[in-house]
Amino acid sequence: MVEGGDKLTVPRDVDFTVVFPDQDAAEGFASHFRELGYRVSVEKTGTAEGLAWDVSVVRQMVPSHAGITNFEDLLQSVADDFNGRNDGWICPHVLSA
């Protein structure tokens, strides 16, 4: 991101994806994060073998290595109860002027 000219001091939405084996597990996980006030969506995509259900959790944050790692750790700690696993994150670039 830095090499591409991203201004990493600017907060933006970071979209974390966690995958689950079935809809009930995905919805249970999603419910937890909705109750905490996060924007969450659930979709059956089948992109991860054996884990067909994707849950997207959006967090507004400055994209730092430590911040992303800490949030992924939190996501995984809850996903463990639903047989899910982290499957990556994405965020828009904010270019320096």
PDB file as gemmi writes it, atoms N, CA and C in Angstrom:
CRYST1    1.000    1.000    1.000  90.00  90.00  90.00 P 1                      
ATOM      1  N   MET A   1       0.823  -1.181   0.000  1.00  0.00           N  
ATOM      2  CA  MET A   1       0.000   0.000   0.000  1.00  0.00           C  
ATOM      3  C   MET A   1       0.873   1.254   0.000  1.00  0.00           C  
ATOM      4  N   VAL A   2       1.919   1.251   0.810  1.00  0.00           N  
ATOM      5  CA  VAL A   2       2.815   2.399   0.880  1.00  0.00           C  
ATOM      6  C   VAL A   2       3.497   2.614  -0.467  1.00  0.00           C  
ATOM      7  N   GLU A   3       3.962   1.521  -1.073  1.00  0.00           N  
ATOM      8  CA  GLU A   3       4.645   1.615  -2.365  1.00  0.00           C  
ATOM      9  C   GLU A   3       3.735   2.186  -3.443  1.00  0.00           C  
ATOM     10  N   GLY A   4       2.418   1.994  -3.284  1.00  0.00           N  
ATOM     11  CA  GLY A   4       1.454   2.524  -4.238  1.00  0.00           C  
ATOM     12  C   GLY A   4       1.054   3.960  -3.952  1.00  0.00           C  
ATOM     13  N   GLY A   5       1.670   4.593  -2.938  1.00  0.00           N  
ATOM     14  CA  GLY A   5       1.389   5.980  -2.626  1.00  0.00           C  
ATOM     15  C   GLY A   5       0.233   6.192  -1.669  1.00  0.00           C  
ATOM     16  N   ASP A   6      -0.197   5.125  -0.990  1.00  0.00           N  
ATOM     17  CA  ASP A   6      -1.320   5.243  -0.064  1.00  0.00           C  
ATOM     18  C   ASP A   6      -0.937   6.085   1.145  1.00  0.00           C  
ATOM     19  N   LYS A   7      -1.870   6.930   1.559  1.00  0.00           N  
ATOM     20  CA  LYS A   7      -1.692   7.763   2.744  1.00  0.00           C  
ATOM     21  C   LYS A   7      -2.277   6.997   3.931  1.00  0.00           C  
ATOM     22  N   LEU A   8      -1.451   6.240   4.617  1.00  0.00           N  
ATOM     23  CA  LEU A   8      -1.907   5.303   5.645  1.00  0.00           C  
ATOM     24  C   LEU A   8      -2.354   5.950   6.946  1.00  0.00           C  
ATOM     25  N   THR A   9      -2.340   7.252   7.027  1.00  0.00           N  
ATOM     26  CA  THR A   9      -2.808   7.932   8.239  1.00  0.00           C  
ATOM     27  C   THR A   9      -4.293   8.270   8.162  1.00  0.00           C  
ATOM     28  N   VAL A  10      -4.918   8.013   7.018  1.00  0.00           N  
ATOM     29  CA  VAL A  10      -6.321   8.359   6.801  1.00  0.00           C  
ATOM     30  C   VAL A  10      -7.206   7.155   7.133  1.00  0.00           C  
ATOM     31  N   PRO A  11      -8.155   7.327   8.064  1.00  0.00           N  
ATOM     32  CA  PRO A  11      -9.084   6.222   8.360  1.00  0.00           C  
ATOM     33  C   PRO A  11      -9.949   5.915   7.149  1.00  0.00           C  
ATOM     34  N   ARG A  12     -10.304   4.655   7.011  1.00  0.00           N  
ATOM     35  CA  ARG A  12     -11.202   4.220   5.940  1.00  0.00           C  
ATOM     36  C   ARG A  12     -11.827   2.901   6.336  1.00  0.00           C  
ATOM     37  N   ASP A  13     -12.855   2.468   5.590  1.00  0.00           N  
ATOM     38  CA  ASP A  13     -13.486   1.177   5.843  1.00  0.00           C  
ATOM     39  C   ASP A  13     -12.539   0.058   5.435  1.00  0.00           C  
ATOM     40  N   VAL A  14     -12.310  -0.861   6.351  1.00  0.00           N  
ATOM     41  CA  VAL A  14     -11.553  -2.072   6.044  1.00  0.00           C  
ATOM     42  C   VAL A  14     -12.546  -3.219   6.141  1.00  0.00           C  
ATOM     43  N   ASP A  15     -12.628  -4.007   5.078  1.00  0.00           N  
ATOM     44  CA  ASP A  15     -13.603  -5.079   4.946  1.00  0.00           C  
ATOM     45  C   ASP A  15     -12.902  -6.415   5.203  1.00  0.00           C  
ATOM     46  N   PHE A  16     -13.239  -7.049   6.324  1.00  0.00           N  
ATOM     47  CA  PHE A  16     -12.649  -8.329   6.718  1.00  0.00           C  
ATOM     48  C   PHE A  16     -13.615  -9.451   6.344  1.00  0.00           C  
ATOM     49  N   THR A  17     -13.100 -10.523   5.769  1.00  0.00           N  
ATOM     50  CA  THR A  17     -13.932 -11.659   5.398  1.00  0.00           C  
ATOM     51  C   THR A  17     -13.578 -12.863   6.266  1.00  0.00           C  
ATOM     52  N   VAL A  18     -14.631 -13.505   6.789  1.00  0.00           N  
ATOM     53  CA  VAL A  18     -14.490 -14.726   7.578  1.00  0.00           C  
ATOM     54  C   VAL A  18     -15.414 -15.752   6.936  1.00  0.00           C  
ATOM     55  N   VAL A  19     -14.942 -16.984   6.749  1.00  0.00           N  
ATOM     56  CA  VAL A  19     -15.709 -18.006   6.044  1.00  0.00           C  
ATOM     57  C   VAL A  19     -16.163 -19.119   6.987  1.00  0.00           C  
ATOM     58  N   PHE A  20     -17.333 -19.702   6.650  1.00  0.00           N  
ATOM     59  CA  PHE A  20     -17.992 -20.682   7.519  1.00  0.00           C  
ATOM     60  C   PHE A  20     -18.552 -21.840   6.704  1.00  0.00           C  
ATOM     61  N   PRO A  21     -18.743 -22.997   7.369  1.00  0.00           N  
ATOM     62  CA  PRO A  21     -19.215 -24.180   6.655  1.00  0.00           C  
ATOM     63  C   PRO A  21     -20.706 -24.161   6.322  1.00  0.00           C  
ATOM     64  N   ASP A  22     -21.500 -23.398   7.070  1.00  0.00           N  
ATOM     65  CA  ASP A  22     -22.944 -23.403   6.814  1.00  0.00           C  
ATOM     66  C   ASP A  22     -23.557 -22.061   7.202  1.00  0.00           C  
ATOM     67  N   GLN A  23     -24.791 -21.867   6.767  1.00  0.00           N  
ATOM     68  CA  GLN A  23     -25.466 -20.596   6.988  1.00  0.00           C  
ATOM     69  C   GLN A  23     -25.702 -20.309   8.472  1.00  0.00           C  
ATOM     70  N   ASP A  24     -26.063 -21.328   9.246  1.00  0.00           N  
ATOM     71  CA  ASP A  24     -26.304 -21.103  10.674  1.00  0.00           C  
ATOM     72  C   ASP A  24     -25.063 -20.572  11.380  1.00  0.00           C  
ATOM     73  N   ALA A  25     -23.906 -21.146  11.071  1.00  0.00           N  
ATOM     74  CA  ALA A  25     -22.657 -20.681  11.674  1.00  0.00           C  
ATOM     75  C   ALA A  25     -22.358 -19.250  11.245  1.00  0.00           C  
ATOM     76  N   ALA A  26     -22.521 -18.972   9.959  1.00  0.00           N  
ATOM     77  CA  ALA A  26     -22.264 -17.631   9.442  1.00  0.00           C  
ATOM     78  C   ALA A  26     -23.182 -16.607  10.100  1.00  0.00           C  
ATOM     79  N   GLU A  27     -24.456 -16.937  10.222  1.00  0.00           N  
ATOM     80  CA  GLU A  27     -25.421 -16.006  10.820  1.00  0.00           C  
ATOM     81  C   GLU A  27     -25.156 -15.811  12.313  1.00  0.00           C  
ATOM     82  N   GLY A  28     -24.733 -16.859  13.009  1.00  0.00           N  
ATOM     83  CA  GLY A  28     -24.411 -16.725  14.432  1.00  0.00           C  
ATOM     84  C   GLY A  28     -23.243 -15.782  14.647  1.00  0.00           C  
ATOM     85  N   PHE A  29     -22.203 -15.958  13.839  1.00  0.00           N  
ATOM     86  CA  PHE A  29     -21.041 -15.075  13.900  1.00  0.00           C  
ATOM     87  C   PHE A  29     -21.432 -13.645  13.547  1.00  0.00           C  
ATOM     88  N   ALA A  30     -22.188 -13.495  12.469  1.00  0.00           N  
ATOM     89  CA  ALA A  30     -22.611 -12.168  12.010  1.00  0.00           C  
ATOM     90  C   ALA A  30     -23.418 -11.448  13.085  1.00  0.00           C  
ATOM     91  N   SER A  31     -24.289 -12.172  13.741  1.00  0.00           N  
ATOM     92  CA  SER A  31     -25.126 -11.583  14.785  1.00  0.00           C  
ATOM     93  C   SER A  31     -24.269 -10.975  15.900  1.00  0.00           C  
ATOM     94  N   HIS A  32     -23.215 -11.670  16.278  1.00  0.00           N  
ATOM     95  CA  HIS A  32     -22.315 -11.184  17.325  1.00  0.00           C  
ATOM     96  C   HIS A  32     -21.761  -9.804  16.964  1.00  0.00           C  
ATOM     97  N   PHE A  33     -21.283  -9.659  15.729  1.00  0.00           N  
ATOM     98  CA  PHE A  33     -20.656  -8.399  15.332  1.00  0.00           C  
ATOM     99  C   PHE A  33     -21.682  -7.310  15.007  1.00  0.00           C  
ATOM    100  N   ARG A  34     -22.867  -7.698  14.570  1.00  0.00           N  
ATOM    101  CA  ARG A  34     -23.935  -6.697  14.399  1.00  0.00           C  
ATOM    102  C   ARG A  34     -24.293  -6.084  15.746  1.00  0.00           C  
ATOM    103  N   GLU A  35     -24.371  -6.924  16.772  1.00  0.00           N  
ATOM    104  CA  GLU A  35     -24.701  -6.431  18.116  1.00  0.00           C  
ATOM    105  C   GLU A  35     -23.647  -5.460  18.640  1.00  0.00           C  
ATOM    106  N   LEU A  36     -22.424  -5.577  18.148  1.00  0.00           N  
ATOM    107  CA  LEU A  36     -21.353  -4.656  18.536  1.00  0.00           C  
ATOM    108  C   LEU A  36     -21.352  -3.382  17.688  1.00  0.00           C  
ATOM    109  N   GLY A  37     -22.253  -3.305  16.714  1.00  0.00           N  
ATOM    110  CA  GLY A  37     -22.398  -2.097  15.908  1.00  0.00           C  
ATOM    111  C   GLY A  37     -21.663  -2.081  14.579  1.00  0.00           C  
ATOM    112  N   TYR A  38     -21.077  -3.200  14.179  1.00  0.00           N  
ATOM    113  CA  TYR A  38     -20.379  -3.254  12.898  1.00  0.00           C  
ATOM    114  C   TYR A  38     -21.363  -3.485  11.755  1.00  0.00           C  
ATOM    115  N   ARG A  39     -20.990  -2.992  10.564  1.00  0.00           N  
ATOM    116  CA  ARG A  39     -21.727  -3.342   9.341  1.00  0.00           C  
ATOM    117  C   ARG A  39     -21.296  -4.747   8.956  1.00  0.00           C  
ATOM    118  N   VAL A  40     -22.270  -5.616   8.758  1.00  0.00           N  
ATOM    119  CA  VAL A  40     -21.987  -7.027   8.502  1.00  0.00           C  
ATOM    120  C   VAL A  40     -22.885  -7.518   7.382  1.00  0.00           C  
ATOM    121  N   SER A  41     -22.346  -8.343   6.491  1.00  0.00           N  
ATOM    122  CA  SER A  41     -23.165  -8.991   5.464  1.00  0.00           C  
ATOM    123  C   SER A  41     -22.791 -10.470   5.395  1.00  0.00           C  
ATOM    124  N   VAL A  42     -23.764 -11.274   4.984  1.00  0.00           N  
ATOM    125  CA  VAL A  42     -23.583 -12.725   4.873  1.00  0.00           C  
ATOM    126  C   VAL A  42     -23.959 -13.122   3.454  1.00  0.00           C  
ATOM    127  N   GLU A  43     -23.113 -13.942   2.829  1.00  0.00           N  
ATOM    128  CA  GLU A  43     -23.374 -14.356   1.453  1.00  0.00           C  
ATOM    129  C   GLU A  43     -22.783 -15.746   1.218  1.00  0.00           C  
ATOM    130  N   LYS A  44     -23.528 -16.574   0.490  1.00  0.00           N  
ATOM    131  CA  LYS A  44     -22.999 -17.876   0.091  1.00  0.00           C  
ATOM    132  C   LYS A  44     -22.226 -17.685  -1.211  1.00  0.00           C  
ATOM    133  N   THR A  45     -20.916 -17.894  -1.155  1.00  0.00           N  
ATOM    134  CA  THR A  45     -20.080 -17.695  -2.339  1.00  0.00           C  
ATOM    135  C   THR A  45     -19.391 -18.971  -2.797  1.00  0.00           C  
ATOM    136  N   GLY A  46     -19.055 -19.844  -1.861  1.00  0.00           N  
ATOM    137  CA  GLY A  46     -18.351 -21.069  -2.215  1.00  0.00           C  
ATOM    138  C   GLY A  46     -16.910 -20.846  -2.638  1.00  0.00           C  
ATOM    139  N   THR A  47     -16.335 -19.687  -2.322  1.00  0.00           N  
ATOM    140  CA  THR A  47     -14.967 -19.416  -2.757  1.00  0.00           C  
ATOM    141  C   THR A  47     -13.915 -20.181  -1.963  1.00  0.00           C  
ATOM    142  N   ALA A  48     -14.232 -20.564  -0.735  1.00  0.00           N  
ATOM    143  CA  ALA A  48     -13.296 -21.346   0.078  1.00  0.00           C  
ATOM    144  C   ALA A  48     -13.837 -22.779   0.171  1.00  0.00           C  
ATOM    145  N   GLU A  49     -13.046 -23.733  -0.232  1.00  0.00           N  
ATOM    146  CA  GLU A  49     -13.483 -25.128  -0.245  1.00  0.00           C  
ATOM    147  C   GLU A  49     -13.928 -25.577   1.149  1.00  0.00           C  
ATOM    148  N   GLY A  50     -15.157 -26.079   1.233  1.00  0.00           N  
ATOM    149  CA  GLY A  50     -15.707 -26.563   2.490  1.00  0.00           C  
ATOM    150  C   GLY A  50     -16.232 -25.473   3.406  1.00  0.00           C  
ATOM    151  N   LEU A  51     -16.041 -24.223   3.022  1.00  0.00           N  
ATOM    152  CA  LEU A  51     -16.493 -23.073   3.814  1.00  0.00           C  
ATOM    153  C   LEU A  51     -17.223 -22.111   2.873  1.00  0.00           C  
ATOM    154  N   ALA A  52     -18.434 -22.492   2.501  1.00  0.00           N  
ATOM    155  CA  ALA A  52     -19.164 -21.819   1.423  1.00  0.00           C  
ATOM    156  C   ALA A  52     -19.726 -20.453   1.787  1.00  0.00           C  
ATOM    157  N   TRP A  53     -19.835 -20.157   3.081  1.00  0.00           N  
ATOM    158  CA  TRP A  53     -20.497 -18.929   3.518  1.00  0.00           C  
ATOM    159  C   TRP A  53     -19.485 -17.874   3.941  1.00  0.00           C  
ATOM    160  N   ASP A  54     -19.581 -16.695   3.333  1.00  0.00           N  
ATOM    161  CA  ASP A  54     -18.704 -15.564   3.648  1.00  0.00           C  
ATOM    162  C   ASP A  54     -19.443 -14.559   4.520  1.00  0.00           C  
ATOM    163  N   VAL A  55     -18.765 -14.095   5.553  1.00  0.00           N  
ATOM    164  CA  VAL A  55     -19.277 -12.994   6.361  1.00  0.00           C  
ATOM    165  C   VAL A  55     -18.286 -11.849   6.225  1.00  0.00           C  
ATOM    166  N   SER A  56     -18.796 -10.695   5.847  1.00  0.00           N  
ATOM    167  CA  SER A  56     -17.991  -9.489   5.734  1.00  0.00           C  
ATOM    168  C   SER A  56     -18.289  -8.603   6.939  1.00  0.00           C  
ATOM    169  N   VAL A  57     -17.223  -8.215   7.648  1.00  0.00           N  
ATOM    170  CA  VAL A  57     -17.337  -7.305   8.788  1.00  0.00           C  
ATOM    171  C   VAL A  57     -16.533  -6.062   8.432  1.00  0.00           C  
ATOM    172  N   VAL A  58     -17.195  -4.906   8.428  1.00  0.00           N  
ATOM    173  CA  VAL A  58     -16.538  -3.658   8.041  1.00  0.00           C  
ATOM    174  C   VAL A  58     -16.201  -2.856   9.295  1.00  0.00           C  
ATOM    175  N   ARG A  59     -14.938  -2.460   9.372  1.00  0.00           N  
ATOM    176  CA  ARG A  59     -14.490  -1.639  10.496  1.00  0.00           C  
ATOM    177  C   ARG A  59     -13.826  -0.375   9.963  1.00  0.00           C  
ATOM    178  N   GLN A  60     -14.245   0.771  10.458  1.00  0.00           N  
ATOM    179  CA  GLN A  60     -13.607   2.053  10.131  1.00  0.00           C  
ATOM    180  C   GLN A  60     -12.336   2.156  10.961  1.00  0.00           C  
ATOM    181  N   MET A  61     -11.171   2.327  10.289  1.00  0.00           N  
ATOM    182  CA  MET A  61      -9.910   2.351  11.009  1.00  0.00           C  
ATOM    183  C   MET A  61      -8.787   2.896  10.135  1.00  0.00           C  
ATOM    184  N   VAL A  62      -7.714   3.285  10.763  1.00  0.00           N  
ATOM    185  CA  VAL A  62      -6.462   3.562  10.057  1.00  0.00           C  
ATOM    186  C   VAL A  62      -5.837   2.195   9.798  1.00  0.00           C  
ATOM    187  N   PRO A  63      -5.496   1.867   8.542  1.00  0.00           N  
ATOM    188  CA  PRO A  63      -5.001   0.520   8.242  1.00  0.00           C  
ATOM    189  C   PRO A  63      -3.532   0.320   8.634  1.00  0.00           C  
ATOM    190  N   SER A  64      -3.316  -0.052   9.869  1.00  0.00           N  
ATOM    191  CA  SER A  64      -1.954  -0.362  10.323  1.00  0.00           C  
ATOM    192  C   SER A  64      -1.809  -1.876  10.457  1.00  0.00           C  
ATOM    193  N   HIS A  65      -0.585  -2.332  10.377  1.00  0.00           N  
ATOM    194  CA  HIS A  65      -0.334  -3.768  10.524  1.00  0.00           C  
ATOM    195  C   HIS A  65      -0.864  -4.270  11.862  1.00  0.00           C  
ATOM    196  N   ALA A  66      -0.541  -3.562  12.935  1.00  0.00           N  
ATOM    197  CA  ALA A  66      -0.976  -3.982  14.277  1.00  0.00           C  
ATOM    198  C   ALA A  66      -2.495  -3.940  14.404  1.00  0.00           C  
ATOM    199  N   GLY A  67      -3.120  -2.892  13.901  1.00  0.00           N  
ATOM    200  CA  GLY A  67      -4.575  -2.768  14.002  1.00  0.00           C  
ATOM    201  C   GLY A  67      -5.300  -3.862  13.249  1.00  0.00           C  
ATOM    202  N   ILE A  68      -4.841  -4.152  12.045  1.00  0.00           N  
ATOM    203  CA  ILE A  68      -5.460  -5.208  11.242  1.00  0.00           C  
ATOM    204  C   ILE A  68      -5.245  -6.565  11.896  1.00  0.00           C  
ATOM    205  N   THR A  69      -4.031  -6.824  12.354  1.00  0.00           N  
ATOM    206  CA  THR A  69      -3.731  -8.100  13.017  1.00  0.00           C  
ATOM    207  C   THR A  69      -4.575  -8.278  14.275  1.00  0.00           C  
ATOM    208  N   ASN A  70      -4.690  -7.230  15.075  1.00  0.00           N  
ATOM    209  CA  ASN A  70      -5.486  -7.319  16.307  1.00  0.00           C  
ATOM    210  C   ASN A  70      -6.952  -7.594  16.011  1.00  0.00           C  
ATOM    211  N   PHE A  71      -7.497  -6.935  14.980  1.00  0.00           N  
ATOM    212  CA  PHE A  71      -8.905  -7.167  14.659  1.00  0.00           C  
ATOM    213  C   PHE A  71      -9.096  -8.569  14.076  1.00  0.00           C  
ATOM    214  N   GLU A  72      -8.162  -9.026  13.255  1.00  0.00           N  
ATOM    215  CA  GLU A  72      -8.248 -10.401  12.744  1.00  0.00           C  
ATOM    216  C   GLU A  72      -8.190 -11.407  13.894  1.00  0.00           C  
ATOM    217  N   ASP A  73      -7.387 -11.144  14.901  1.00  0.00           N  
ATOM    218  CA  ASP A  73      -7.329 -12.030  16.066  1.00  0.00           C  
ATOM    219  C   ASP A  73      -8.676 -12.071  16.786  1.00  0.00           C  
ATOM    220  N   LEU A  74      -9.311 -10.895  16.938  1.00  0.00           N  
ATOM    221  CA  LEU A  74     -10.639 -10.846  17.551  1.00  0.00           C  
ATOM    222  C   LEU A  74     -11.654 -11.620  16.719  1.00  0.00           C  
ATOM    223  N   LEU A  75     -11.652 -11.390  15.419  1.00  0.00           N  
ATOM    224  CA  LEU A  75     -12.579 -12.112  14.537  1.00  0.00           C  
ATOM    225  C   LEU A  75     -12.388 -13.628  14.673  1.00  0.00           C  
ATOM    226  N   GLN A  76     -11.130 -14.060  14.660  1.00  0.00           N  
ATOM    227  CA  GLN A  76     -10.860 -15.496  14.731  1.00  0.00           C  
ATOM    228  C   GLN A  76     -11.285 -16.080  16.067  1.00  0.00           C  
ATOM    229  N   SER A  77     -11.112 -15.326  17.143  1.00  0.00           N  
ATOM    230  CA  SER A  77     -11.500 -15.842  18.458  1.00  0.00           C  
ATOM    231  C   SER A  77     -13.001 -16.122  18.517  1.00  0.00           C  
ATOM    232  N   VAL A  78     -13.803 -15.312  17.833  1.00  0.00           N  
ATOM    233  CA  VAL A  78     -15.247 -15.552  17.772  1.00  0.00           C  
ATOM    234  C   VAL A  78     -15.556 -16.617  16.722  1.00  0.00           C  
ATOM    235  N   ALA A  79     -14.869 -16.580  15.585  1.00  0.00           N  
ATOM    236  CA  ALA A  79     -15.093 -17.557  14.514  1.00  0.00           C  
ATOM    237  C   ALA A  79     -14.814 -18.984  14.975  1.00  0.00           C  
ATOM    238  N   ASP A  80     -13.880 -19.150  15.900  1.00  0.00           N  
ATOM    239  CA  ASP A  80     -13.556 -20.491  16.410  1.00  0.00           C  
ATOM    240  C   ASP A  80     -14.796 -21.189  16.978  1.00  0.00           C  
ATOM    241  N   ASP A  81     -15.685 -20.421  17.598  1.00  0.00           N  
ATOM    242  CA  ASP A  81     -16.911 -20.997  18.168  1.00  0.00           C  
ATOM    243  C   ASP A  81     -17.894 -21.466  17.096  1.00  0.00           C  
ATOM    244  N   PHE A  82     -17.682 -21.035  15.847  1.00  0.00           N  
ATOM    245  CA  PHE A  82     -18.601 -21.361  14.755  1.00  0.00           C  
ATOM    246  C   PHE A  82     -17.908 -22.134  13.636  1.00  0.00           C  
ATOM    247  N   ASN A  83     -16.721 -22.675  13.902  1.00  0.00           N  
ATOM    248  CA  ASN A  83     -15.947 -23.430  12.908  1.00  0.00           C  
ATOM    249  C   ASN A  83     -15.616 -22.613  11.669  1.00  0.00           C  
ATOM    250  N   GLY A  84     -15.306 -21.339  11.888  1.00  0.00           N  
ATOM    251  CA  GLY A  84     -14.950 -20.461  10.780  1.00  0.00           C  
ATOM    252  C   GLY A  84     -13.482 -20.083  10.829  1.00  0.00           C  
ATOM    253  N   ARG A  85     -13.051 -19.378   9.765  1.00  0.00           N  
ATOM    254  CA  ARG A  85     -11.665 -18.902   9.726  1.00  0.00           C  
ATOM    255  C   ARG A  85     -11.580 -17.611   8.926  1.00  0.00           C  
ATOM    256  N   ASN A  86     -10.613 -16.790   9.296  1.00  0.00           N  
ATOM    257  CA  ASN A  86     -10.344 -15.562   8.553  1.00  0.00           C  
ATOM    258  C   ASN A  86      -9.973 -15.906   7.119  1.00  0.00           C  
ATOM    259  N   ASP A  87     -10.417 -15.039   6.198  1.00  0.00           N  
ATOM    260  CA  ASP A  87     -10.120 -15.279   4.788  1.00  0.00           C  
ATOM    261  C   ASP A  87      -9.628 -14.018   4.085  1.00  0.00           C  
ATOM    262  N   GLY A  88      -9.117 -13.060   4.865  1.00  0.00           N  
ATOM    263  CA  GLY A  88      -8.509 -11.888   4.260  1.00  0.00           C  
ATOM    264  C   GLY A  88      -9.240 -10.600   4.524  1.00  0.00           C  
ATOM    265  N   TRP A  89      -8.703  -9.526   3.982  1.00  0.00           N  
ATOM    266  CA  TRP A  89      -9.274  -8.193   4.150  1.00  0.00           C  
ATOM    267  C   TRP A  89      -8.927  -7.348   2.938  1.00  0.00           C  
ATOM    268  N   ILE A  90      -9.719  -6.307   2.726  1.00  0.00           N  
ATOM    269  CA  ILE A  90      -9.462  -5.356   1.651  1.00  0.00           C  
ATOM    270  C   ILE A  90      -9.837  -3.960   2.145  1.00  0.00           C  
ATOM    271  N   CYS A  91      -9.223  -2.962   1.544  1.00  0.00           N  
ATOM    272  CA  CYS A  91      -9.609  -1.585   1.836  1.00  0.00           C  
ATOM    273  C   CYS A  91      -9.225  -0.713   0.652  1.00  0.00           C  
ATOM    274  N   PRO A  92      -9.926   0.421   0.508  1.00  0.00           N  
ATOM    275  CA  PRO A  92      -9.592   1.328  -0.594  1.00  0.00           C  
ATOM    276  C   PRO A  92      -8.270   2.050  -0.309  1.00  0.00           C  
ATOM    277  N   HIS A  93      -7.590   2.411  -1.381  1.00  0.00           N  
ATOM    278  CA  HIS A  93      -6.371   3.209  -1.252  1.00  0.00           C  
ATOM    279  C   HIS A  93      -6.755   4.682  -1.128  1.00  0.00           C  
ATOM    280  N   VAL A  94      -6.014   5.405  -0.308  1.00  0.00           N  
ATOM    281  CA  VAL A  94      -6.155   6.853  -0.215  1.00  0.00           C  
ATOM    282  C   VAL A  94      -4.806   7.421  -0.644  1.00  0.00           C  
ATOM    283  N   LEU A  95      -4.778   8.025  -1.816  1.00  0.00           N  
ATOM    284  CA  LEU A  95      -3.513   8.491  -2.359  1.00  0.00           C  
ATOM    285  C   LEU A  95      -3.128   9.835  -1.784  1.00  0.00           C  
ATOM    286  N   SER A  96      -1.829   9.990  -1.585  1.00  0.00           N  
ATOM    287  CA  SER A  96      -1.272  11.258  -1.104  1.00  0.00           C  
ATOM    288  C   SER A  96      -1.443  12.323  -2.186  1.00  0.00           C  
ATOM    289  N   ALA A  97      -1.648  13.544  -1.753  1.00  0.00           N  
ATOM    290  CA  ALA A  97      -1.814  14.643  -2.721  1.00  0.00           C  
ATOM    291  C   ALA A  97      -0.495  15.106  -3.256  1.00  0.00           C  
TER     292      ALA A  97                                                      
END                                                                             
